[in-house]
Amino acid sequence: MARILVVDDERSMREMLEILLRKAGHSVVLEEDGPSACARVAEEEFDLVVSDLRIGRHSGIEVLERTKAVWPHTEVVIITAFAATENAVQAMKLGAYDYVIKPFKVDELLVVVGKALEKRAIVRENVSLKLQLGERTRVGGLLGKSVAMRELFSLVTRVAAARTTVLVTGESGVGKELVARAIHERSPRAEKEFVAVNCGAIPEGLIESELFGHERGAFTGANHAKPGLFEVAHGGTLFLDEIGELPLQVQVKLLRALQQRTIRSVGGVKDVEVDVRIVAATNRDLAEEVRAGRFREDLFYRLNVIGLKVPPLRERREDVLLLAEHFLRRFGEEQGRELHLSREAQAALLDYDFPGNVRELENLMERAATLSEQGLIDPDVYPAQVRGREGSAASVAAPMAGEGIPPQFDLQAWLDACERQMLEKALAQTGGNKTEAARVLGITFRSIRYRLAKLQMETPQGSTEAEPN
């Protein structure tokens, strides 16, 4: 039950609104003029204020401004005649939730009131979430309240003080670099450099020079000596992202640097001592890479002294709304407005698997913040795969079980959901072996590889990558 203040100088309108709102289950307080309403909101908090734009000699704008000054999160709905809609639009710029034009339909008013109260409830929840955002739900840039994330926070804090090498694993987009930064920020090296390098983004012929530096004349184009990232990170932390992409010949030199704590630049003749803490990360199964001969076993064990696995977002759904509201606050601040998710928008996020993990969620919230015209975001601004899939093919197909196809049914989303579900089942049944999964489904290896890429489905660890002969 919500507490609603109704402000109108017409007795018949006040009484009608009182009957409607009480019938809807709300507690209603009535005021007949602006000064009385302003005095009332100064004394007590309401969930919603419904005010006529013109209250005798006074204006509903005065009530709006007084309400927002005292209770910023109380929503205000303005009732106005058609001729005064320009002033109603101005009221929305001053913080009113919405306006209703006289004469209005009862259902129209109740929908607006319902939406305003929903926003009020969501804002209250988010105030509570903000209070939770202490050490219990975040470490550095990492955010979460799930058991898996709290365990990760504990491990990050415990390993930060050591100089031990750490290997961070997890799917693409889960936040492996944030883990590395959190370790650095809580370590004795926090005042020194944190240097991040993506081993897969640097051409194979340049990665050795990038890491260890080179001397003048060491190769064509080396017109001057250049220190490597090991020297730049001296005293601090070197984050080697996508370590599985490192060429074998560079792996040998990296192993020596880890064991001897010295490096030799390309073209150099002397070893240079370096004091660097290494944190590496990968979305590959390095044990499988070792078995396949693509990664050195000795380097793997040297890197994997302490292993930290970041769970995918689908395995910690209790973190989804916490992260979504965090991103919306950031994008809302950039746009100068307050943004929140409606109940339907929240439900759609909780039903989606997020193959792109936290990075995909962040991009989705940026899209929602950009496309939404109101502060309360509805799922219609989401892409079809988030809006229509509802977590499984069965729930997408459910509307078709009735008498007809609903007006906004998305055939492509339904087909994608069915295809995704069959692929997931086949891969689970075959232990992630794509060749065997293709046989089970009666399609070719190239076809299953194409379908996985099309649906942006993460390849399970240990799956067969090579095309069969």
CORUR-V730335 format. One line per field, one symbol per residue. ss: DSSP state (h for helix, s for strand, l for the rest). burial: I if it has 16 or more other C-alpha atoms within 10 Angstrom, else O. A space follows every 10 residues. Layout:
ss: ???
burial: ???
This chain:
ss: llssssslll hhhhhhhhhh hhhlllssss sllhhhhhhh hhhllllsss sslssllssh hhhhhhhhhh llllssssss shhhhhhhhh hhhllllsss sslllhhhhh hhhhhhhhhh hhhhhhhhhh hhlllllssl lsslllhhhh hhhhhhhhhh lllllssssl lllllhhhhh hhhhhlllll lllsssssll llllllhhhh hhssllllll lllllsslhh hhllllssss slhhhllhhh hhhhhhhhhh lssllsllll lsslllssss sslllhhhhh hlllllhhhh hhhllssssl llhhhlhhhh hhhhhhhhhh hhhhhlllls slhhhhhhhh llllllhhhh hhhhhhhhhh hllllsslhh hllhhhhlll llhhhhhhhh hlllllllll hhhhhhhhhh hhhhhhhhhl lllhhhhhhh hlllhhhhhh hhhhllllll lllllllll
burial: OIIIIIIIIO OOOIOOIIOI IOOOOOOIII IIIIOOIIOI IOOOIIIIII IIIIIOOOII IOIIIIIIOO IOIIIIIIII OOOOIOOIOO IIOOIIIIII IOOOOOOOIO OIIOOIIIII OIIOOIOOIO OOIOOOIIII OIIIIIOOII OIIOOIOOII OOIIIIIIII IIIIIIIOII IIIIIIIOII OOIIIIIIII OOOOOOIIII IIIIIOOIOO OOOOIIOIII IIIIIIIIII IIIIIIIOOI IOIIIOIIOO IIIIIIOIOO OOOIIIIIII IIIIOIIOII OOOIIIOOII OIIIOOIIII IIIIOOIOII IIIIIIIIII IIOOOOOIII IIOOIIOIII IIIIIIIIOI IIOIIIOIIO OIOOIIIIIO IIOOIIIIII IIIOOIIOOO OOOOOOOOOI OOIIOIIIOI OOIOOIIOOO IIIIIIIIOO OOOIIOOIIO IIOOOOIOII OIIIOOOOO
